[in-house]
Amino acid sequence: MVFSNKLQQFIFATLVVFLPFFSNANTNDTLPVKHEVIAVAESVTAEGKELSEKDKEAEERKEFIQHHLLDSHDFHLFSYKDDAKVEHHIGFPLPVILWDGGLHIFSSSAFHHGEKAAESNGSFYRLHHEKIYKVNSADEELTLNEEHHPTNAKPIDLSITKNVFVMLVVSLLIFLLFRSLAKSYAKNGGVAAGAGRFFEPIVLYIRDEIAIPNIGEKHYKKYMSHLLTVFFFIWFLNIFGLTPLGINVTGNIAITACLAIVTYIVTTLTANKNYWGHIFWMPGVPVPMKIILAPIELLGTIIKPFSLMIRLYANIVAGHIVLMSLIGLMFLFKSWLGSSLSFGLSFAISLIEILVALLQAYIFTMLSALYFGSAVEEHHHEEAHH
């Protein structure tokens, strides 16, 4: 079965277009953000057990780490309080795009970091835990249930969130880099120039050490565009995640799920008869066992992309939590010795995270190549006689 690069690029582009629908997948209302910390503090105080300053600081650190892992409608760099104890937020907003009986487009700065309601074409919206809810007026607050979850209606959110914005930037960066690499090949007779000299060995490594050994020389070419795109897309996103911008794209399970789904679709559509024969009617196996093993093997085709999704998501999230926890220890110790040790350890972990960023891209690409290889593996006649 021939699987053209145009069809593969169409599938990948389609999923990227639909990523904004899932970009808030990590914005779970159950996470302990500031409003819930205040609610917990008030309930404890009502029982006569007021939280100590130490406990409040611990809750604030936990809230900050949880907030760092979430997607958001703006880039928040840092905050400070002036002499009048007024808090100022430094960052830049992103466009909010809503569908609520019509198209609503406005800047996320209208929310004033969740403190005010935003108005658009006579409708009002409030931001709560990075989710947008509709209210009737600018002064109306959200209606919360017993679990402190809003019961207000939610419009369809198609906003360019922080994660979506970074994915667009990375996609453009990859396009420009490899477009220049292709032009340098054509101009210099197959010799890379400029930044292409750095990326050319990586491309050749993916071809010679990942694609050919796992897929085979006969079929590897039709998968190279996918493998290269996935590798550099994940790698660049992971590197951006190490910047102070608070980016956690591959730590969003919706993003890793879309990447895994693309791999699953490519594997399924390119699989040959031998692949499906080993799943539904394994050769050399008694018929009763074939009936038992068929659903298990079919389930295995779904578990493979699921493991791709969870592996990338869990490793990236764990790295961010560890790093942010070590940074939080600086504020816990409040001494030059403890803070210095925390800073040194967090710096060392940051260096390790640079390696992890590349390693996770390599693992995802390697496993994808293994799945593609199993899908196009040729049938060996001698096996049927054993």
Protein Blocks (a to p, Z undefined) as FASTA:
>chain_A
ZZdfklmmmmmmmmmmmmmmmmmmmmcfkbccfklmmmmmmmmmmnopacdfklmmmmmm
mmmmmmmmpccfbdcfbdcddfkopacdddddddddddehiacdddfklnnnolaccdee
hiacddeehiacddfbfklccdddfkopafbdcdddfbdcfklmmmmmmmmmmmmmmmmm
mmmmmmnnopaehjllmmmmmmmmmmmmmmmmmnopklmmmmmmmmmmmmmmmmmmmmmm
mpcnopafklpmklmmmmmmmmmmmmmmmpcfklmmmmmmcghiafklmmmmmmmmmmmm
mmmmmmmmmmmmmmmmmmmmmmmmmmmmmmmnopaklmmmmmmmmmmmmmmmmmmmmmmm
mmmmmmmmmmmmmmmoccdfklmmZZ
